[in-house]
Amino acid sequence: MTEPEPLLRSVLFVPAANGRALEKSRTLAADAVIFDLEDSAAEAEKHAARERLRAHLLECPPGGAFRVVRINPLDTPEGTEDLLMARAAKVDAVLLPKVETPRRLSEADDALAEMDAPPTLRLWAMVETPKGVRHAADIAETRLRHRLGALVVGPNDLVAAADLQLSPGRPELLPWLGPVLVAGKAAGVPVLDGVWSDLGDTAGFEAECRQARRFGFAGKTLIHPAQIAAAEAAFSPDAEEIARAERLVAAFADPAHARRGVIRHEGRMVERLHLHAAEHLLARAARIRERTHP
């Protein structure tokens, strides 16, 4: 039986160089946690951060949040050591930074195979450079032994690399987000929106979460535990959506509509593609209820 994809509404970055943050992560209810060994650890901190994370992961058995480690680039000595540690600690996924071509994924996949990593260990890819956006489709379609579990957009890096000046609603960023979303949807790979850095602007964060869901993102990466609840609310069907989906499913189940491809429902014409979407929403809502009330 195939294991269901993890919920990825709230994906919290936790700096491995920060012992207090690691300890706090034990108590958090995010869907996934990315333990970061790359950007959040200065060069002089990287070895100590890796050893601190190793101890933390071995003390905390699997279960609860989906566990991901963002490693340093594999073409650096730190990256290789990071990968060895992540495999030994039995994490759920390894996040590769600045993936620009399928080759980066293939190299990590080959390295994990040499380490005899289980096939359930997934690779995630950061898409955070113009070249990565240009090759997003190739990256998403890469054939791997260890399945590609998510594409993670890095908007701050993209803004800097493309010299963008964002206005409210970030319309200037949409041409950069679109190719990654299309690539993920075509390949069946979840795409995660980037972080919101202004911790003082709660309303702006909530609005961007709602926008991200409308765009088709699976969830949002976060930089602070205070953002978890709002992200999960935005990426979860609300009561009205669930009720609307239940009515649509019931309408198609009516014997009068047996074998019909299109029916009139609540004043509009709906097709079976709308039925499939409603069933998908209800299945997602059931998984969220199961996680919230196991």
Backbone hydrogen bonds, N-H to C=O, Kabsch-Sander energy under -0.5 kcal/mol:
donor,donor_aa,acceptor,acceptor_aa,energy
11,V,220,K,-2.2
12,L,10,S,-0.5
12,L,32,A,-2.3
13,F,222,L,-2.8
14,V,34,I,-3.1
16,A,36,D,-2.2
18,N,15,P,-1.6
19,G,17,A,-0.8
22,L,18,N,-2.1
23,E,19,G,-2.3
24,K,20,R,-2.5
25,S,21,A,-1.8
26,R,22,L,-0.6
26,R,23,E,-1.1
27,T,24,K,-1.9
28,L,25,S,-0.9
31,D,10,S,-0.7
32,A,10,S,-2.0
33,V,66,F,-2.7
34,I,12,L,-3.1
35,F,33,V,-0.7
35,F,68,V,-3.2
36,D,14,V,-2.8
36,D,34,I,-0.7
37,L,35,F,-0.6
37,L,70,R,-2.4
41,A,38,E,-1.6
42,A,40,S,-0.6
45,E,42,A,-1.7
46,K,42,A,-1.0
46,K,43,E,-0.7
49,A,45,E,-2.9
50,R,46,K,-2.3
51,E,47,H,-2.2
52,R,48,A,-2.4
53,L,49,A,-2.5
54,R,50,R,-2.6
55,A,51,E,-2.1
56,H,52,R,-2.1
57,L,53,L,-2.9
58,L,54,R,-2.2
59,E,55,A,-1.7
60,C,56,H,-1.5
66,F,31,D,-2.6
68,V,33,V,-2.6
68,V,66,F,-0.5
69,V,93,A,-1.8
70,R,35,F,-2.4
71,I,69,V,-0.7
71,I,95,L,-1.7
76,T,73,P,-1.5
79,G,73,P,-0.7
80,T,76,T,-1.5
81,E,77,P,-1.8
82,D,78,E,-2.7
83,L,79,G,-2.3
84,L,80,T,-2.2
85,M,81,E,-2.3
86,A,82,D,-2.7
87,R,83,L,-2.4
88,A,84,L,-2.2
89,A,85,M,-2.2
90,K,87,R,-1.3
91,V,86,A,-1.6
92,D,67,R,-1.8
93,A,67,R,-1.6
94,V,122,R,-2.3
95,L,69,V,-2.7
96,L,94,V,-0.6
96,L,124,W,-2.6
99,V,126,M,-2.2
100,E,98,K,-0.5
104,R,101,T,-1.1
105,L,101,T,-0.7
106,S,102,P,-2.5
107,E,103,R,-2.7
108,A,104,R,-1.7
109,D,105,L,-2.7
110,D,106,S,-2.7
111,A,107,E,-2.2
112,L,108,A,-2.4
113,A,109,D,-2.1
114,E,110,D,-2.1
115,M,111,A,-1.3
116,D,113,A,-1.5
117,A,112,L,-2.7
121,L,118,P,-1.7
122,R,92,D,-2.2
123,L,147,R,-2.3
124,W,94,V,-3.0
125,A,150,A,-2.3
126,M,96,L,-2.7
127,V,152,V,-2.8
128,E,126,M,-0.7
133,V,129,T,-2.2
134,R,130,P,-2.3
135,H,131,K,-1.7
136,A,133,V,-1.4
139,I,135,H,-2.5
140,A,136,A,-2.7
141,E,137,A,-1.6
142,T,139,I,-1.3
144,L,142,T,-0.5
147,R,119,P,-0.5
147,R,145,R,-0.8
149,G,123,L,-3.1
149,G,147,R,-0.6
150,A,123,L,-0.7
151,L,190,P,-2.5
152,V,125,A,-3.0
153,V,151,L,-0.6
153,V,192,L,-2.5
154,G,127,V,-2.1
158,L,154,G,-1.8
159,V,155,P,-3.1
160,A,156,N,-1.9
161,A,157,D,-2.7
162,A,158,L,-2.6
163,D,159,V,-0.7
163,D,160,A,-0.5
164,L,159,V,-2.1
170,R,167,S,-2.3
173,L,170,R,-1.4
174,L,170,R,-0.6
174,L,171,P,-0.9
176,W,173,L,-1.5
177,L,173,L,-1.7
178,G,174,L,-2.7
180,V,176,W,-0.5
181,L,177,L,-2.2
182,V,178,G,-2.8
183,A,179,P,-2.1
184,G,180,V,-2.4
185,K,181,L,-2.7
186,A,182,V,-2.5
187,A,183,A,-1.7
188,G,184,G,-1.0
189,V,184,G,-2.8
192,L,151,L,-3.0
193,D,219,G,-2.6
197,S,195,V,-0.5
199,L,197,S,-1.4
201,D,198,D,-1.4
202,T,200,G,-1.0
205,F,201,D,-1.9
206,E,202,T,-2.5
207,A,203,A,-2.3
208,E,204,G,-2.2
209,C,205,F,-2.2
210,R,206,E,-2.1
211,Q,207,A,-2.3
212,A,208,E,-2.5
213,R,209,C,-2.1
214,R,210,R,-2.0
215,F,211,Q,-2.1
216,G,212,A,-0.9
216,G,213,R,-0.7
217,F,212,A,-2.4
218,A,191,V,-2.8
219,G,191,V,-0.7
220,K,9,R,-2.3
221,T,193,D,-2.3
222,L,11,V,-2.7
227,Q,224,H,-2.1
228,I,225,P,-1.7
231,A,227,Q,-1.9
232,E,228,I,-2.5
233,A,229,A,-2.1
234,A,230,A,-2.2
235,F,231,A,-2.0
236,S,233,A,-1.1
242,I,238,D,-2.3
243,A,239,A,-2.4
244,R,240,E,-2.4
245,A,241,E,-2.3
246,E,242,I,-2.4
247,R,243,A,-2.1
248,L,244,R,-1.8
249,V,245,A,-2.4
250,A,246,E,-2.3
251,A,247,R,-2.1
252,F,248,L,-1.9
253,A,249,V,-1.4
254,D,250,A,-0.8
254,D,251,A,-0.8
257,H,254,D,-2.6
258,A,255,P,-1.5
260,R,257,H,-2.1
263,I,270,V,-2.3
265,H,263,I,-0.5
265,H,268,R,-3.3
268,R,265,H,-1.5
270,V,263,I,-2.8
272,R,261,G,-1.0
274,H,271,E,-0.9
275,L,271,E,-1.2
276,H,272,R,-2.6
277,A,273,L,-1.9
278,A,274,H,-2.2
279,E,275,L,-2.6
280,H,276,H,-2.3
281,L,277,A,-2.2
282,L,278,A,-2.3
283,A,279,E,-2.2
284,R,280,H,-2.2
285,A,281,L,-2.5
286,A,282,L,-2.1
287,R,283,A,-1.9
288,I,284,R,-2.2
289,R,285,A,-2.3
290,E,286,A,-2.2
291,R,287,R,-2.1
292,T,288,I,-2.5
293,H,289,R,-3.1
